[in-house]
Amino acid sequence: METCRLSSLIESSRQKEQIIGSYASIPSNISEGAERESNTSFLIFLTYSSSSCAELHTQLTFISKIHPELSLPTPILHSFRHFNPQHA
């Protein structure tokens, strides 16, 4: 939820939408993949989720560079960067 709180501090509506969209798609893709009938399909959705993690990481890194006053905690950035569906 820290990510959603952070998005409320950002002025650009496009950046907010990007952050909230990628944040929401992470668990959504995991959930959708879990309902699929094969492990292969599930792995595909975990890969989508991983891509959303990378997208969110990029957005948060970008925000932290242009808004250093927001001081994003490093653990938040690293938690999204190191998700790997191959090891899930």
C-alpha positions as CSV (number, residue, x, y, z in Angstrom):
1,M,0.0,0.0,0.0
2,E,3.0,2.3,0.3
3,T,3.0,2.4,-3.5
4,C,-0.6,3.7,-3.6
5,R,0.2,6.3,-0.9
6,L,3.2,7.4,-2.9
7,S,1.1,7.8,-6.0
8,S,-1.1,10.3,-4.2
9,L,1.9,12.6,-3.8
10,I,2.7,12.6,-7.5
11,E,1.2,15.4,-9.6
12,S,1.3,13.8,-13.0
13,S,-1.9,11.9,-13.6
14,R,-0.1,9.8,-16.3
15,Q,2.5,8.7,-13.8
16,K,-0.1,7.9,-11.2
17,E,-2.0,5.8,-13.7
18,Q,1.2,4.0,-14.7
19,I,2.2,3.3,-11.1
20,I,-1.3,2.2,-9.9
21,G,-1.8,0.1,-13.1
22,S,1.4,-1.8,-12.8
23,Y,1.0,-2.2,-9.0
24,A,-2.5,-3.7,-9.5
25,S,-1.6,-6.0,-12.3
26,I,1.1,-7.8,-10.2
27,P,-1.4,-9.8,-8.0
28,S,-4.1,-9.8,-10.7
29,N,-1.8,-11.7,-13.0
30,I,-0.8,-14.1,-10.3
31,S,-4.4,-14.7,-9.4
32,E,-5.5,-15.2,-13.0
33,G,-2.6,-17.6,-13.7
34,A,-3.4,-19.6,-10.6
35,E,-6.9,-20.3,-12.1
36,R,-5.5,-21.7,-15.3
37,E,-5.5,-25.4,-15.9
38,S,-1.8,-25.9,-16.6
39,N,1.5,-25.0,-14.9
40,T,2.7,-23.7,-18.3
41,S,-0.2,-21.2,-18.4
42,F,0.5,-20.3,-14.7
43,L,4.1,-19.6,-15.5
44,I,3.1,-17.3,-18.4
45,F,1.0,-15.2,-16.0
46,L,3.9,-15.2,-13.4
47,T,6.0,-13.8,-16.2
48,Y,3.4,-11.1,-16.9
49,S,3.5,-10.3,-13.2
50,S,7.3,-10.2,-13.2
51,S,7.1,-7.7,-16.1
52,S,4.7,-5.6,-14.1
53,C,7.2,-5.7,-11.2
54,A,9.9,-4.4,-13.6
55,E,7.6,-1.7,-14.9
56,L,6.7,-0.6,-11.3
57,H,10.4,-0.6,-10.3
58,T,11.2,1.6,-13.3
59,Q,8.5,4.0,-12.5
60,L,9.5,4.2,-8.8
61,T,13.1,4.7,-9.7
62,F,12.2,7.4,-12.1
63,I,10.1,9.2,-9.5
64,S,12.8,8.9,-6.9
65,K,15.2,10.6,-9.3
66,I,13.0,13.6,-10.2
67,H,11.4,13.9,-6.8
68,P,14.2,13.2,-4.3
69,E,12.1,14.8,-1.5
70,L,9.8,11.8,-1.6
71,S,12.8,9.7,-0.4
72,L,11.6,6.2,-1.5
73,P,12.8,3.5,0.8
74,T,15.3,1.2,-0.9
75,P,13.6,-2.0,0.2
76,I,10.5,-1.0,-1.8
77,L,12.6,-0.5,-4.9
78,H,14.5,-3.8,-4.5
79,S,11.4,-5.9,-3.6
80,F,9.9,-5.2,-7.1
81,R,13.2,-5.6,-8.9
82,H,14.2,-9.0,-7.8
83,F,11.0,-11.0,-8.4
84,N,11.7,-13.9,-10.7
85,P,8.9,-16.3,-11.8
86,Q,11.4,-19.0,-12.7
87,H,12.2,-19.3,-9.0
88,A,8.6,-18.9,-7.7
